[in-house]
């Protein structure tokens, strides 16, 4: 089982960059550093727009900046992939169902490959 990751690594990347919370807030288009502080303390989730801005600012993919969030989403989604696969296997396997199962299998395989590279 994969070890539990922090919800995000924003503070780590900000510290490495040498930028202050106020400076990152400015780059995000925030009026103050308060939002940056809340993002770093996990007390607030950034908007999708800010997630992409963080990715651009730190040059790091969102799935790495928000590793813990990604890990949780991945686990929940893969569980639903398994449930849907099982449901499809119980039904009559026609060409359409086989294509769906292949697609779902590819999602699982992609996730496994990602886990080996992290």
Secondary structure, DSSP 8 states (H G I E B T S, - for coil): ------S--HHHHHHHHT--HHHHHHHHT-SSSHHHHHHHTTSS---HHHHHHHHHHHT--HHHHTHHHHHHHHHHHHHHHHHHHHHHHHS---HHHHHHHHHHHHHHHHHHHHHHH-
